[in-house]
Amino acid sequence: MTRTYLTTPIYYVTAKPHLGHAYTTIVGDALARWHRLLGEDVHFLTGTDEHGQKVQEYADAAGKSPQEFVDEIAPLYAEAWKKLNISNDDFIRTTEQRHKIGVAELLQRCYDAGDIELDVYKGKYCVPCEEYYTDDELDPGDLCKIHKRPVEYYEEENYFFRLSRFQQRLLDWYDAHPGAIQPEFRGNEALGLIRGGLRDFSVSRTSLKWGIPLPWDDKHVAYVWFDALANYITAVGFGSDNDEFGKWWPGVNLIGKDIIRHHCVYWPAMLMSAGLEPAAGYAVGGWLLVGGEKLSKTSGNVVNPLDLVDDIGLDGFRYYVLAETAYGQDGDFTYEGLIGRYNSDLANNLGNLLSRVATVVGKKCDGVGPAPRQDSPLAAAAAAALAGATEGWAAYQPSKALDATWQLIRATNAYLETNEPWKTEPGPEVDAVMGDALEALRIVAVLASPALPDTCQIVWERLGLSGQVSDQRVPVNAAWGGYPGGTAVVKGDPLFPRR
Ligand code: MSP
């Protein structure tokens, strides 16, 4: 069985889960669900990034120990993902023992390979980024380009990872793995960074205590990014369960565009140094902006995804974030956009289709769904939807996959409008049209289920189908002709009342 290991970034516990975190996590969830539909053995990981100077400073400000502080915030992520129906198989916290063991092992391997050496760091550091910057990477006044706030200067003895030695090996690896970074233009960004020359980076701090001690020199704690990146392997057993690790690694890392350098440059080099395989690939998302700016506590434009769920409903929210923005590009979140998508795609298209089909079947077919025709005019639209959805999900493009699926909804609504079964006397003609529409809806329920898991289960049940839509398999159960006919079709309440 094909195995698929998917990960989200692990989120800093200095902020409560916001729309940007929810976005990346929902994309990962939908992809994981799609791969399960394909019948693959899927492992979907998310978690929290809990060490480093930033967390230490937040804990200090809150008058708490860092451990107390992270223990309060980390569960907010786990709870938020439950509310958003995220189907993660595991949740890693970098303060867990399994992670610490694996990080120590990774560090030791890189050290033994001669790629970590002691040196002196003199330079500038942005705490919110947890990143070292050179002068030419900063805005005037030594301001971080992302956070628009001054960086700190520090000078201390650090261990350095000799990234500069990996330029050719990284270029060779990307050459041998075309398309490893999706979408392609994000891959070009990463290659540009590598071709531009690589600086060694510090992997330890002595002035900070909140971190994982280096196994050979415990005056130092590991640099938070070295620690955090390792989560993708420590969570699946690196350093603690080799069989499990062998089963899942390498996986695909879903990331935001802000962390390309860490994931597509540092991370594969760290793994190569340790004698491990780099990640199988990277799916890079843009930012979801609010008023043109990245969500952040400092800009004060944080949107709580759970408030939106309370307002528009869980699947309405999930659909919006997946359908509205092409993954890889930036998207602008607006409330009007959310309502607009909801009304057009969910209320007027999907919701309306189910409601009119159930109504006509109730009135003209005694509430029992007729079987579809093999030579239905809708069969080609269904095949195109299956092909388009398959292509879209495979390319990490949920918006394309959903657009292909919605084409089938639109085609089915148009088909009903052309045939007007509501105006026709009960009989074979109505039965034929309604059987086709029911079959189209059944296929839509399968194809849209990664995005709208609860809604599609409801559709499934209203069509009179038994079992779980999530247990269906693609392509077989999304091929034309699967609706058996003869099941009781239920009208029920509107799926998506208009707003
Ligand atoms: N802890 C690091 C990641 C370590 S992964 C080994 C980190 N955390 S973060 O919480 O600041 O952001 C993590 C990711 O959240 C970003 O890369 C991005 O994927 C996502 N987003 C955070 N804000 C976002 C938006 N406004 N829009 C879309 N995604 C954003 O960086």
Residues whose N, C-alpha, C, O or C-beta is under 5 A from the ligand:
A	BS01	MSP	P9 I10 Y11 Y12 G20 H21 Y23 T24 D49 A228 L229 I255 G256 D258 I259 G286 W287 L288 K294 L295
